[in-house]
């Protein structure tokens, strides 16, 4: 399949994709802050530069995009039709890096949470953030919300 836009436009579009301060990340930050949680952002001293670091709870939170981090079972985690070999390699590297980072954090004694972009859709955002807050206070080791479709009855 041929790309519908020229190379320069595609480059500008891809360059505009943010890795920090995304809408989903800001949503999680503001919700946790309203509930009284205090945190630091993007600690470069920790593996993977977590989006939020809550020292008091010895926990880190990653807010992942379903497409870029290939959320298993999510409709947004599809393979583009063009340059499939490139995208397969990229996604494989991303997933492997994510697993390595989670392992490194566990070895260092940090608890980790992954909040997926699909879990922040209006329909289930409240439930996702409520579960996240409960996890922070629980002391459990790992947190990850299931795929969005599993909450369709909410």
C-alpha positions in Angstrom: 0.0 0.0 0.0 1.3 3.4 -1.0 1.5 6.2 1.6 -1.1 8.8 0.9 1.1 11.8 2.0 4.6 12.8 1.0 7.7 11.9 3.0 8.2 15.4 4.5 4.6 15.6 5.8 4.8 12.1 7.3 8.0 13.1 9.0 6.4 16.2 10.5 3.4 14.1 11.7 5.6 11.4 13.3 7.8 14.1 15.0 4.8 15.7 16.6 3.9 12.5 18.5 4.8 13.2 22.1 6.4 10.8 24.6 5.8 13.1 27.6 2.9 15.1 28.8 0.4 13.2 26.7 -3.4 13.6 27.2 -3.7 10.2 28.9 -0.7 11.0 31.1 -2.2 14.3 32.2 -5.5 12.6 32.9 -3.9 10.2 35.3 -1.8 12.9 36.9 -4.7 15.2 37.6 -6.9 12.4 38.9 -4.3 11.2 41.3 -3.4 14.7 42.4 -7.1 15.4 43.2 -7.1 12.3 45.3 -4.2 13.6 47.3 -1.3 11.6 45.8 1.9 13.4 45.3 4.5 12.3 42.7 7.5 13.3 40.6 7.5 13.1 36.8 9.9 11.3 34.5 12.7 10.3 36.9 15.6 9.6 34.6 17.5 7.8 37.3 15.0 4.9 37.3 14.9 2.3 34.4 12.5 3.3 31.7 12.0 6.8 33.0 8.5 6.2 34.5 5.8 8.7 33.8 5.0 9.1 37.5 7.1 8.2 40.6 5.4 8.0 44.0 8.3 7.5 46.5 5.9 7.3 49.5 4.3 4.2 48.0 7.6 3.0 46.4 5.6 2.8 43.1 6.0 3.9 39.5 3.3 4.3 36.9 3.7 4.0 33.2 0.9 5.5 31.0 1.2 3.5 27.8 -0.3 4.0 24.4 -2.0 0.8 23.1 -0.6 1.2 19.6 3.1 1.9 20.5 3.3 -0.6 23.3 1.1 -3.3 21.6 -1.5 -3.7 24.3 -2.4 -7.4 24.0 -6.0 -7.9 22.9 -6.7 -4.2 22.3 -8.2 -3.0 19.0 -5.8 -0.1 18.9 -2.8 -2.4 18.9 -2.9 -3.2 15.2 -0.1 -3.6 12.7 0.0 -0.9 10.0 -0.5 -2.1 6.4 2.6 -0.4 5.1 6.2 -1.4 6.0 5.0 -4.3 8.1 8.4 -5.7 8.6 9.7 -2.4 10.0 6.7 -2.1 12.4 6.9 -5.7 13.6 10.6 -5.2 14.5 9.8 -1.9 16.2 6.9 -3.3 18.2 8.9 -6.4 19.2 11.7 -4.1 20.5 9.2 -1.9 22.4 7.5 -4.8 24.1 10.9 -6.5 25.0 12.2 -3.1 26.4 9.0 -2.7 28.5 9.4 -6.2 30.0 13.1 -5.6 30.7 12.3 -2.3 32.4 9.6 -3.9 34.6 12.1 -6.6 35.6 14.8 -4.0 36.5 12.3 -2.0 38.6 11.2 -5.1 40.4 14.9 -6.0 41.2 15.3 -2.5 42.6 12.3 -3.0 44.8 9.9 -0.7 43.0 6.2 -1.6 42.4 5.0 -0.9 38.9 1.7 -0.1 37.3 0.8 0.1 33.6 -2.2 2.2 32.7 -3.3 1.7 29.1 -4.6 4.4 26.9 -7.8 2.4 26.2 -8.5 2.2 30.0 -8.8 6.0 30.0 -11.8 6.3 27.6 -14.6 8.3 29.2 -16.8 5.2 29.7 -14.3 3.5 32.1 -11.9 6.2 33.1 -13.4 6.5 36.6 -13.1 2.7 37.2 -9.5 2.6 35.9 -8.4 5.5 38.1 -10.2 4.1 41.1 -8.5 0.7 40.7 -5.1 2.5 40.3 -5.6 4.5 43.6 -6.6 1.3 45.4 -3.5 -0.5 44.1 -1.3 2.3 45.3 -2.6 2.0 48.8 -2.7 -1.8 48.8 1.0 -2.5 48.6 0.5 -5.1 45.8 3.5 -5.6 43.5 2.1 -5.1 40.0 -1.0 -3.4 38.5 -2.3 -3.5 34.9 -5.8 -2.8 33.8 -7.4 -5.4 31.5 -8.3 -4.7 27.9 -11.0 -2.0 27.4 -13.5 -4.5 25.9 -13.6 -6.4 29.2 -15.2 -3.3 30.8 -17.9 -2.8 28.2 -20.6 -3.5 30.7 -19.6 -0.5 32.8 
